Amino acid sequence: MRPLRRTLLALALATLAVSLPACTHDNPQVASSTPGSTASGGGPVTSNEEVHFKPGEYGYSFAGITAALKLTGSSGTLEVTNDSGADLGAPSLYAITGGDERFDATVDQAAPVANGQTASFKVTFPDKVNEQSVGLIVLLLGDENLGAMAPVPVGPASPSG
């Protein structure tokens, strides 16, 4: 009978250990029934609010590299700030339109951006690229494809990494 008693004791302790974390004791810091939330508050956030973007403005920020593109029609300005700890290659961009066509930009006087420096470049896309036709803008620095630049929202939110 001793083995049965040990098995029952182990089963009771396991059940107790599993059920204790589920008890909230009316603690407001424990998970609520709100969809998408977690006990730590780190779950996905959802909202029914509409988000609007600044036409022709795109941003990138990750690992000490910040880039901002302001596009009016098919031309604009790209500003790159480098606080990455290393020098960066010359910038280039391409756009994918809503029609799934790729168009490369011409970056006037494209040059590497040294660590700790900010540089501005005049950018020109073919005429088919404008604020309304852009589906995606991709940033490259030298041979490194850094990925998509995010549209800049109107209001307090901004792209960051």
C-alpha positions in Angstrom: 0.0 0.0 0.0 2.9 2.3 0.4 3.5 2.7 -3.3 -0.2 3.6 -3.8 0.0 6.2 -1.0 3.1 7.8 -2.6 1.4 7.9 -6.0 -1.7 9.6 -4.6 0.4 12.1 -2.6 2.4 12.9 -5.8 -0.8 13.3 -7.8 -2.3 15.6 -5.2 0.8 17.8 -5.1 0.9 18.0 -8.9 -2.8 19.0 -9.0 -2.2 21.6 -6.3 0.9 23.0 -8.1 -1.0 23.3 -11.4 -4.1 24.9 -9.9 -2.5 27.5 -7.7 -1.2 29.8 -10.5 -4.8 29.9 -11.8 -6.1 31.4 -8.6 -6.0 35.3 -8.9 -7.2 36.2 -5.3 -8.8 39.3 -7.0 -5.3 40.6 -7.8 -5.8 43.3 -10.6 -2.3 42.6 -12.0 -3.4 39.1 -13.1 -4.7 38.5 -16.6 -8.1 40.0 -17.5 -10.6 38.5 -19.9 -9.7 41.2 -22.5 -8.9 39.5 -25.8 -5.3 39.7 -26.7 -4.0 40.6 -23.3 -1.7 38.6 -21.0 -0.9 38.6 -17.3 2.3 40.6 -17.9 0.5 43.0 -20.3 2.9 41.9 -23.1 0.3 40.5 -25.5 -0.9 41.9 -28.8 -2.7 45.2 -28.6 -5.8 45.7 -30.6 -7.9 48.8 -31.3 -10.8 49.9 -33.3 -9.3 53.3 -33.9 -8.5 54.2 -37.5 -4.8 54.9 -38.2 -3.9 57.5 -40.8 -0.5 58.0 -42.4 1.3 61.0 -43.7 1.2 60.7 -47.5 4.7 60.2 -49.0 6.5 59.8 -45.6 8.3 56.7 -44.6 10.7 55.9 -41.7 13.2 53.2 -40.6 14.8 52.9 -37.2 16.8 49.9 -35.9 20.1 49.2 -34.3 21.2 52.8 -34.3 20.3 53.5 -37.9 17.5 56.0 -38.6 16.2 56.9 -42.0 13.4 59.2 -43.1 12.1 59.6 -46.7 9.8 62.4 -47.7 8.4 61.9 -51.1 6.4 64.5 -53.1 5.4 63.1 -56.5 8.2 61.0 -57.7 11.1 62.8 -55.9 12.0 63.6 -52.4 14.7 63.6 -49.7 16.2 60.7 -47.8 17.9 61.5 -44.5 20.1 58.9 -42.8 21.4 59.1 -39.3 24.1 56.6 -38.3 24.6 55.8 -34.7 25.2 52.1 -35.3 28.9 52.0 -34.2 30.1 51.3 -37.8 30.2 53.1 -41.1 27.4 52.4 -43.5 27.4 51.9 -47.3 25.8 54.3 -49.7 22.0 54.3 -49.6 19.7 53.1 -52.3 16.0 52.5 -52.4 13.4 50.7 -54.5 9.6 50.9 -54.5 7.1 48.2 -55.1 3.8 49.7 -56.4 0.3 48.6 -55.7 0.5 46.9 -59.2 3.4 44.8 -57.9 6.0 46.5 -60.1 9.5 47.3 -58.8 11.1 50.7 -59.5 14.6 51.6 -58.4 15.3 55.1 -57.2 18.2 57.3 -58.3 20.0 58.7 -55.2 22.0 61.8 -56.2 25.6 61.8 -54.9 25.0 58.6 -52.9 27.9 58.1 -50.5 28.7 56.1 -47.4 27.5 57.5 -44.0 30.1 57.5 -41.3 29.3 56.4 -37.8 27.9 59.4 -35.8 27.0 61.3 -38.9 23.7 62.4 -40.6 23.5 62.7 -44.4 20.7 64.0 -46.7 20.2 62.7 -50.3 18.0 63.8 -53.1 16.0 60.8 -54.4 14.1 60.4 -57.7 11.9 57.6 -58.7 10.4 57.0 -62.2 7.2 58.9 -62.8 5.0 55.8 -62.1 6.0 56.1 -58.4 4.3 58.6 -56.3 2.5 58.9 -52.9 -0.6 57.1 -54.2 1.1 54.3 -56.1 3.7 53.2 -53.5 2.9 49.9 -51.9 6.3 49.4 -50.2 9.7 51.3 -50.0 12.8 49.2 -49.3 16.0 50.7 -47.9 19.5 49.4 -48.8 22.8 50.6 -47.4 25.7 49.4 -49.5 25.0 45.7 -50.1 22.8 45.4 -47.0 19.1 45.2 -47.6 17.6 46.7 -44.4 14.0 45.9 -45.4 10.9 47.9 -45.6 10.5 51.5 -44.5 7.3 52.0 -42.5 4.7 54.6 -43.5 4.7 57.4 -40.9 1.4 57.6 -38.9 -0.3 60.9 -38.2 -0.2 61.6 -34.5 2.0 60.4 -31.6 2.9 56.9 -33.0 6.0 56.6 -35.1 8.0 53.7 -36.6 10.8 52.5 -34.3 12.7 49.3 -33.7 
